[in-house]
Amino acid sequence: MIETSLHRNPFAILGATTRDGRARIIQLTEERSLSLSEETLRKAQTELTNPRTRLAAELGWLPGVSPNKAQQLLADLANALEQTKQVTQLPVLASLNVTSAAFEQMDPNTDAQNIIELISRMAQSLEGLAISDLIRDINEDRAVAGFPEIKTTDQVEAELDERKRHYRATIKQALDHQPPKTLVQIMTSLVGAATNEGDRHAPAFIDDLVDSYALEAQDFLQKEGDNISSLLLAVREGAASGEGAIKGVLDQIEAVVRNWDMVAQPIQLSAKARGIRHEPSEELAYAIRKLAIDLFNSHDLQDSSKRLMDLVHERFSELPEVLERVEEDRETLVELLEDRRQTDADRKQWEADIKYQSELGIFSKKQLSISVGGASFGNQHFPLETITRLRWGGIRHSVNGIPTGTSLTVAFGDQNSEAVVELRNKEVFAAVTEKLWLAVGWQIMRRIADALKRGSELRLGDALLRDDGIVLMRHKFFGSAEAVPCTWADVQVWSADGSLCIGSTRDKRARIALSYIEFPNTHIFEALIRAAFKRPGLKRLSELF
């Protein structure tokens, strides 16, 4: 025998209508004395004749439905699904009570989409239920039956809240009979449709269902969250061994996170729609994000980092703050990877551009070579990072005014020694100086600028080079020389007699001359100062970098 809350309602037990008065209710009680227990009948009679308890029975029944129709509805609940397709023709509260009763004895094999439609319909009906209309309908029946009218909304609102709790309980009971995956699917589809995937508020009834679901899912999410935390730790511990060492753990993380997120999805969508945070989801998403950043920054594991970023983006898109931050992270990661690819390409091109090798000398040959491994001449070798000085230049020779050729010199070395290469071939000289400039020229210039920025002073002959200018010496025929501090706005440079000349624009006697061929890094000092002159308003050489 089918029995639902509708069948247990006092009106159904006695076969009464909402318009029957006390006398008729007592008569119906006596008529059923042979078929039902005295306790059941007396309880039903009391609930309908006592104004304080009658309201619960009225709200749990089929207000606005004729007696014959009510009896037919009870009979048709044997086929709950078919019956609920016709409840839209009933008054709102009657429709809700019939649908709720259908959930109470619903077949566990009922199609998930039908369940979603029924719950959505109930939620929308509750949103449109006007208490004033409900009170009016109840009072009309009470006036006929001879019971006191309802004067305020407080009692109705309280009983209606109890009705909503009853609806949630019956739906939860029906859902609990579904397989876990089907239950999650129903809740996800239900909340997704009600909120337009988190973009609008759901009916309050849907929010209440989600809150109940969240309580049920809490233990599962906690357990799986702990599992994910352990896997994240395992990745950190294995990251130093490279991509291959952590691939299997990343596979596990993806599987567990997908499982975790599948259950959390309805909660996330509801939280997004309500403008609140689902802290467990945020904490998990940020933990994975942090690991992705650390893998990239600390271990250069580009593939694993991107894989985790993509996982967060895919699985936590319902969290607005997380999604915004991860999208920025992904864009930054793509830019960094592109920059790195470009840097790698530039590095390879640079390595090709600086490469040079030649044997020099007529009788005693020495090999000159320049590569990423360093610069060598004969048995002298200097790794590129150790080279701190370069110099080169040429001296023209003549006999009795007749040119006899030019001797060319290139020298490179560290703070302790240098290799000196003497040449005659201008093409070789041009090639060697070009390769050395590409290999270490800019590197030395950057070191000089960094030293100046730190406050160091570099001596150039009898002058002092500073970040904000140069201290030149004014030479006199008699007496000692005087120091003349100059800002870069007061300086000019030119070349004369194989030397770089630096002078004050305000004092022609304040100047120095540095031989290109003899003074280390003269070419580099010149390039640094001339580059500064191309930047109007520049006050410090270090501002170039």
Secondary structure, DSSP 8 states (H G I E B T S, - for coil): ----TTTTSHHHHHT--TT--HHHHHHHHHHTTTTS-HHHHHHHHHHHHSHHHHHHHHHTS-TT--HHHHHHHHHHGGGHHHHHTTGGGS-HHHHHHHHHHHHHT--TTS-HHHHHHHHHHHHHHHHH--HHHHHHHHHHHHHHHT------SHHHHHHHHHHHHHHHHHHHHHHHTS-HHHHHHHHHHHHHHHHTTTTS---HHHHHHHHHHHHHHHHHHHHHHHHHHHHHHHHHHHGGG-HHHHHHHHHHHHHHHHHHHHHHHHHHHHHHHHT---HHHHHHHHHHHHHHHHHHHHH--HHHHHHHHHHHHHH-TT-HHHHHHHHHHHHHHHHHHHHHHHHHHHHHHHHHHH-EEEEE-SSS-EEEEEETTEEEETTEEE-GGG--EEEEEEEEEEETTEEEEEEEEEEEE-SS-EEEEEE--HHHHHHHHHHHIIIIIHHHHHHHHHHHHTT--EEETTEEEETTEEEEEE--SSS--EEEEEEGGGEEEEEETTEEEEEESS-TTBEEEEETTTSTTHHHHHHHHHHHHTSTT---GGGG-
